[in-house]
C-alpha cells in the first residue's frame, strides 16, 4: 500500500468504522497515542512505521482498504 496517499480523514474514518478510540488504536498498533492523534489532525507523511502499524491494526479489526491508481480508499468491514 502506498502510505503517502493515505490521509488523516481516511485514518479517522477507518478507526471509527472499526469501533476504536484513538487510545485503543494506539494500543493495538503498538504506537503512542500522540501518533494516532497527530495523524488524524495532520497526516504523518514522515512516519511510515506508525501508519503501517495503525493500518495493520485496523485490518485485524476487519477494516478493508483498496488501492487504485496510486490512491488508497477505505471500503468498509
C-alpha positions as CSV (number, residue, x, y, z in Angstrom):
1,X,0.0,0.0,0.0
2,X,1.2,3.5,-0.8
3,X,1.2,5.2,2.5
4,X,1.9,8.7,1.1
5,X,-1.6,8.8,-0.3
6,X,-3.3,7.8,2.9
7,X,-5.0,10.8,4.5
8,X,-5.8,11.9,8.0
9,X,-9.5,11.7,7.2
10,X,-9.2,8.2,6.0
11,X,-7.4,7.1,9.1
12,X,-10.1,8.7,11.3
13,X,-12.9,7.1,9.3
14,X,-11.3,3.7,9.4
15,X,-10.8,3.9,13.2
16,X,-14.4,4.9,13.7
17,X,-15.5,2.1,11.4
18,X,-13.5,-0.3,13.5
19,X,-15.2,1.0,16.6
20,X,-11.9,2.0,18.3
21,X,-11.0,5.1,20.2
22,X,-7.7,6.8,19.5
23,X,-6.1,5.2,22.5
24,X,-7.4,1.7,21.6
25,X,-6.0,2.0,18.1
26,X,-2.6,3.2,19.5
27,X,-2.5,0.1,21.9
28,X,-3.4,-2.3,19.1
29,X,-0.9,-0.7,16.7
30,X,1.9,-0.5,19.3
31,X,2.3,3.2,18.8
32,X,2.0,6.1,21.2
33,X,-1.5,7.7,21.5
34,X,0.0,11.0,20.2
35,X,1.0,9.3,17.0
36,X,-2.7,8.5,16.3
37,X,-3.8,11.9,17.3
38,X,-1.2,13.6,15.2
39,X,-2.0,11.5,12.1
40,X,-5.7,12.3,12.5
41,X,-5.1,16.0,12.7
42,X,-2.4,16.5,10.1
43,X,-1.4,13.3,8.4
44,X,2.0,11.9,9.2
45,X,3.8,11.6,6.0
46,X,7.1,11.4,7.8
47,X,6.2,8.4,10.0
48,X,5.5,5.4,7.7
49,X,6.2,3.0,10.5
50,X,3.4,4.5,12.6
51,X,0.8,4.4,9.8
52,X,1.8,1.0,8.7
53,X,1.2,-0.4,12.2
54,X,-2.1,1.5,12.5
55,X,-3.3,0.2,9.2
56,X,-2.3,-3.3,10.1
57,X,-4.3,-3.0,13.4
58,X,-7.3,-1.7,11.5
59,X,-7.1,-4.6,9.1
60,X,-7.1,-7.0,12.0
61,X,-10.3,-5.3,13.1
62,X,-11.8,-6.1,9.8
63,X,-11.4,-2.8,8.0
64,X,-10.6,-3.2,4.3
65,X,-8.7,-0.9,2.0
66,X,-8.1,-0.9,-1.7
67,X,-5.6,1.0,-3.8
68,X,-6.5,2.3,-7.2
69,X,-4.3,4.5,-9.4
70,X,-2.0,5.2,-6.5
71,X,-4.8,6.3,-4.3
72,X,-6.0,4.5,-1.2
73,X,-9.7,4.0,-0.5
74,X,-11.5,2.8,2.6
75,X,-14.1,0.2,1.7
76,X,-15.6,-0.9,5.0
77,X,-15.8,-4.0,7.1
